Amino acid sequence: MAERSTDTSAGTGTQATDRLYGSRLSPDRQRERLTSGEVPVAVYGLGKMGLPLAAVYAETTGNVTGVDVDPAVVETITDGESHVVGEPGLDALVAEQVDSGRLVATTDGPAAATAAQIHVIIVPTLLDDENEPDLTTVESVVDDIAAGLAPGDLVIAESTLPPGTCRDVLQPHLASESGLEPDTFGLAFCPERTSSGTALRDIRGQYPKVVGGLDPESTRAATIVYDELSDNDVHPVSDATTAEAVKVFEGVYRDVNIGLANELGRLADELEISVREAIDTANDLPMCQLHDPGPGVGGHCIPYYPHFLLGRTDEPMAVTETARQVNDEMPAVVVDRLERELAAIDTDLADASVVVLGVTYRPGVEETRASPALGVIDTLSERGAEVAGIDPLVDPADYGARSVAIDELPDEAFDAAVLVTPHAAFERIDWPALEPMVVVDGRDAVDLSETAHREYDLAGSSGGRPPRGSRGRDSATRDGAGPRSATTDGGNDV
């Protein structure tokens, strides 16, 4: 790790500090010091978003220590390898930064904090059993930072936090544990705006970077940092709480929008239309931007962020709460539709064998947190079905389903299949070669109209096919064969 400067002058002191917060150096000189490696950076959390962030910090500043509690993760990075899969360019970037000595990794948070002048927090904020935000991991990182915090240091939180956390939790905690006055170090919230599979692109400037500090000097210092990291605009906002709200609001908007799409999608059976076609056509108008219906909402973001507000404000949030409920119910709705389709051919779900296609929450992403597939598997099991699963990235046996390989499907005889996550690998499935079954397609991913399978399309198909085959339509209007590409910024798969 780089040695730390011995200058301990506070941001409010009379001497110029060589750190960014409270610096009296010219802006050009501050940028020069940042990009030349003279300002050591510590990035806390080397997960699927933290490692890409640390690598981009390293290529920009040349002096980064990544911190993670998992020794295996640290060992992998120290060997110049990435443990994060599915991120184009990350393997090469990590190898390059480690080989050049610009990026090192450690499990020793306090030591990294002692060496650093900029501290970047990017660990997850999860929910407890009562759906309350759990800040345990964030506070643990803050303890490590406080152990080495010095006047003039800048702390940047990229972890998504309930609005007010920087002001009410992080700053008092840092001050108390470090013994420093709150106005002697900087604290800013600069939310990550990244998606799995495009992390490097996003960090480098796909979207404007939001910056909000607890004081104007924190905002100014953080703006300098992200002006260098990002090719896009940096958007300073009034304060850290506003920046925290921006990130949470983005997620709540998408959850509510998807909840509306799912509620409308459930009308497809009663109206005997394809709601997907209606949504796609309605979206011709720029003022209408409905998302895609689907079997639920997964991942570490959208299902969690509404709870960062629900129950934490005096103002009732009926729209947000209802949307969350609708989306939580969708895996059970999918199983209800399957049960009805099986009953139509005199098959009891309790006696049926069902294969679930896709366990991760998104195609090509090795992440199962809050995946709708988990709810589908659990509901099927609760109703007595024999459940198998196929996923190219994870083992379905870890989630309560018997594992089956794609190439083994022709040797199996299932009563039904539920397509939850349309991985590209599923394009290899030879549907005509399989024993006839009920297929519930939750993503409008396949067209089985020329097969012997009984297909049910949740909310119908974008090509105009209603949920149950050609009801109300001529078969000539059906989609062409093959999977429909999954969206990544307007549907349930994010």
N, C-alpha and C positions, 0 to 999 in steps of 0.2 A: 504493500500500500504506500501511496505517496506520503511524504512527511507533511505535517501540518505547519502552517505559519505560526510563529509565536506571538504575532500581534494580537492582543486581546482587547483592543479599543472597541468600545461599544458604538453602535450606530448613532447614538446621540452625543458621542464624545467630541472633543475638539480635534483629535488626530484623525487623519484619513485612514480608513481601514482597507486592507487589500481584499476584503470579501465584498460580494456584490451588495449585500444589504447595508445601507448607510455609507456606501463608498463615495469618496470625494474625487475619485479618478474620473476622467472624461468618459463618456459612454463608449467611444471608440477603444479606449484603453481597457475598459471593463470587458468588452467583447473579445478583444485580443487575448486577454488573460484567460477568459473562459475557453476559448477555442484552442489555446496553446497548451492546455493541460495544467496551467498554474492554479486552477481552482478545482480541487478534488471533489468528486461527486460519489455519493453512495446511493444505490437504488435498492430498496428493501422490498423483497418479493420477486422471485425469478420464475413465476408461473407463465401461463400461456400469453399473458399480456406484459408481465414484468420483464421477461427475458428480451423480447423484442425492444421494449423501451430502453433497457440497459444497453443493448447493443447499439441503438441509434445514439444514445447519449455518448457512448464510447467513440463512435465514428466522428461525432461532432466535437467532443471536448478532449478526447485522448487520455482521460484519467478517471476511470470508473471502477468502483468496487461494488459488485453485486452481492447481496446478502440473502440467504435463504436458510430456513431451519432444517431443511432436508439434506443430510450429508451426501446422499446419492446424487441429488441435483447439482450440488457444488462440485462434486468429483467429476461429473459428466462435463460441466462447463470448463473446469480446469483442464480437462483433456482436449478442449477445443471443440466440443460437440454440443449440439442442442438436444435437449430432451423433449422439446415441443415439436409435435408433428403437424403437418398440414399447413405450414407457414412458408410460402415461397420466398427463397432468398435468405432465410434465417440461418440455415446450417452454414452457408458460406460466410455470412457476416460474422457469426459468432467465432468461427474458426479464424477468420482474418483478424478480428479484434483481440482475441486471446493470444494468437501467435505474435502479434506486434506489441503485446504488453499493455494495450490500451484498456483491456477489460480483465479483471480478476474476480474470483468469487470466493466467498467465505461464509461460514456459519456464525462467525463472531461479530454480532451486530454492534456491541459497544466499541470494539476496536475499530470497526469501519466508521462509526460515528465520530470517533476521536480524530480520525485522519481526514474526514470530509468537511467541506464548507457548504455544500449543497446536499440536502437530504431529500430523497424522493420516495414517497410511500405509495406502493401499488400492490397491496394485498387485498383479498376479498373481504367484503362486508356481507356476512350471511344473516340468516334469520334464526332465532331460537324456536323452541317448540310452540311458543305462543305467537309466532310471526312478528316478534319484536326484533329490530336490528341488533345484531350481536357485534359489538365493537371490540371484542376480546383480542382479536388478532391485530387490529389497528393499534390498540392501546399497548400491546406487547412491543410493537415496533417503536412506538413513541417512547417507551421506557428505554429501549436501546439507544435511541437518538439522544434522549436527555442525558444519558451517561457520558456522552461526548460533546454535547452542545456547547458552543462558545459564542460570545458576543459577535454579531456580524454574520452569523450563519443564517442560511435561508432554508426553511423547511417547506417542501411542496407536497401536497397531498393530491394524488391522482385517483386513489381509491374512491369509489362512489360512496357518499356519506349523506345521512339525513341532514337537511338544511339546518344550519346553526351549530354543527358539530365542531368545526374549526374554532369558532368563537367560544362555545360553551364547554367543550371537552378538551380538544387538543392543545390550545394555547395555555389554559390553566394547568393542564397536566405537564406540559413541557416546562413551564415556569416552576412549578412546584418541585418536580423531580430534578431539575438542573440547578436550581437555586438562582437562576437568572431573572431579572426583571422582564416582563413581557415585551417592553419596547426596545429591548436590546438584541432581539433576533427577529427574523422575518418569518411569516407563515402565510402561504397562499394556497388556494384551492385551484387546481388546473385539471379538470376532469379528462380522463382518457376518452377518446371518441374513436374507438377501434372495433373492428369485427374480426372474429376468428377467420383465418384464411387470407386476410388482407392487412395484417397488423403493421408490417413495415411501411406499406404504402400509406396507411392512414396516419401513422405517427409522423411520417416525413412531410405530410401536408395535404392529405386528401380533403380535410375539412378545416375551417378556421379553428384556431386554438383559443379556448376560453380561459381567461386569467382573472382571478379575483383575490385580492389580498386582504388581510385584516386591517392593514393601514396602507396609505398610498405608496409608501416606500416598498412594502412587500409586493404590491402590484407592479411597480416599476421594475424591481429586480427580476421578478418572474417573467415579465415581458421580454427582458433582454435575453433570458435563457431560451424561451421558446421562439423568439425571432431567429435564433441561430439553429434550433432543431428543426423548425418547420419552414417549408417553402410557401405556405399559405399565410393568410393574415392572422395576426394575433388580436383577439377581441377582448380588451380589458372591460370588466364590468365593475359596478360600484363597490362591491365588497365580496368577501369569501362566501357569505351566506347566499348571495345572489348566484354566484358561480355554482354552488352546491345545488341550488334549486334548478338551474339550467339543466344539469345532468339528469336529475330525478324527473323533471318535467318531460324531457325527451322520452324517457322510458314509459312514463305514465301515458303519454299521448299514444304511443304505439300499442300499449296494452288495451287502452280504451277503444282504439280504432279496430284492433283485432277482435275485441269482444263484440263490437257492433257487427263486424263481418261474420263472426260465428253465429250470432243471433239471427242475422238475415239468412245465413246459409242453412240453418235448421228449418227455414220455411220452404225449402226446395221441394220436399216431399208433398206438402199440403198444396202448394201452388202448381205442382207438376211442371216445373221449369228448372233450368240450370241457373242457379243464383250466381255462379261464377260468370256466366255469360252476361247476366244483367249488371254485375259489378264492373266487369271489364268495359262494358259499353258506357255505363255511367261515368267511368273515369276518363272518358273522352273530354269531359268538361274540366278545366284546370281547377275549379273550385271544389271538385269532388275527388278525393284521393282515398277511396276505401282500400284497405288491405285485403289479403287473401284469407278466406276461411280455411280451417284445418282442424286437426285432432287435438289442438291445445297449444300452449305456449311454453317453451322450454328455455334452458340456458341459465346463466348466472346473472342475468340482467333484468329483463322485462318482468318475469314473475315476481321479482324481489322488490323492485323500486317502489311500487305503489304502497308497500308496507312501511316505507320510510316516511310516509305522510299519514297513512291511515292509523287512527288511534293516537296520533302524536300531536294533533291540532284540535282546537276547540270547534273549528268549523266542520260541519258534517260534509262528507265527500261521497254522496250517494252514487254518483256516476262512476267514479273510480272503483268504489267497492263492488258495485254491481258487475262491472266489466271483469273484475278479477274473479268473481264468482262464476260468471259465464265461462270464462276460459278454464278455470279449474274443473268445471263439469264436463268439458269436451271429451276426455278419454272415456268417461262413462257413457256419454251420448254415442260415441263410436261403437261401443260394445252393445248398447241398446239396438242400434241399427243392425248390427251383425246378428243379434239374437232374433230379431224380427225376420231377417232374410233366411236364416236357418229354419225358423218355424214354418216359413212358406213352403219349404220342401220337406216338411215333417221330420225335422232334425232338432233335437233338444240341445241347447248350448251346453247343458251340464254333461251331456254324453259326447260332446264334440271334441275333435282335435283341431287346434288352431295354431298356425304359424304367424308370428309377428315379424314383419319385415322392417328392420331399422330400429335400433335401440337408442342410438345417440340422438340428441335433440335437433341436429342439423346435418345435412349431407356433407360428408368429407371432414367432419369435425369430431375429434375424439373427446367428446364432452357429453355426459349423461345427466348433469344436474338439472332437475326439474323436467326432464324429458317427458313428453306426453306418452311415449312408449311404456314408461314405467307404470303409469296409471292404467294403461290398457292391459298390460300383463297382470297387474294386481287384480283388476276388476274381473278379468277372464278367470283367473285362479279362484277368486272368491265365489264365482258363479258355477264352479265345478268343471270348467273346461280343462283339457290337457293342453298345456301351452308349450310351444317350441318357439325358437327365435333365430333370426339370421342377422348378423351385422358384420361388415368387413373390418371394423375398427375395434370392437370390444366383444367380450365373451358374454352372450346372453345368459349363460348359466350363473353369472354373478348377479343377475337381476331377476332370478326366479323362473327362467325359461330354459327348456332343454336346447342345447346348441345344435344347430344343423348348418352344414355348409351349403352354399348355393348349388354346387355341383351334385350334392346329395338329394336335392329336391325331387328329381324324377324317380328316386327309389322310395320316396315317402308317399303316403296316402292321407292327406289332410282333408278334413271336412271344410275348412275355411282358411283364408289368409287375410291378414289386415296389414295394409301398407301404411306405415306411419312416417318413415323417413326415407325418401327416394335416393339412396346412395347410387352413384354412377355404376357401381358393380352389379346392381340389380338389372341392368340392361342385358346381362348374360342369361337371365332366366328365360328358358324356352317354355313359355306358357302353354302352347298347344300340346307339348309333350307331357304335361302334368295331368294327373287324374282330375276330372271335373270337380270343382269346389265353388263355394261362395267366396268372392273376393271383395272386401271392402277397401276401396282406394280413398285414403284420407287426404291425398295431395294432388289429385288429378294428374297422376304420373303415368298411367298405362291405359291403353285401349284394348279391351278383350272382346270386342264385339264380334270378331271372327273366330272366337274359340267357343268351347263348350262350357266355359265357366259362367256362373251367375254373378255378374258384376254389379256392385253398388258404389256409385261415386258420391262421396260426401259433398253436398251442395251442388252436385252436377259438374259438368266439364265446361271449360272455357269455350269449347267448340259448340256448345248448345245442347249437349246430351243431358237429359234430366238424370236424377240419381239412379233410377231403375231402368237401365237400358233405353229402348226406343219409345217409351211411353210418351205419346203426344208429339213424337217426331218421326220423320222418315229416317231410316238408317243411313241414308246418304249424307246426312248432316253430321254424322259422328266424326270425332277427331281422327286423324291419321294414327297409325300404330306407332308405338314407341313412347318412351317416357317424356314427360314435360319437364323442362329445366326448372329447377327450384329457384325461387327468388331469395335474395338475402337481405333486402331492406324494406320489404313491404308485407311480409307474411309471418306465419307462425313459426317459421324455422329459424328465427333469430332470437 
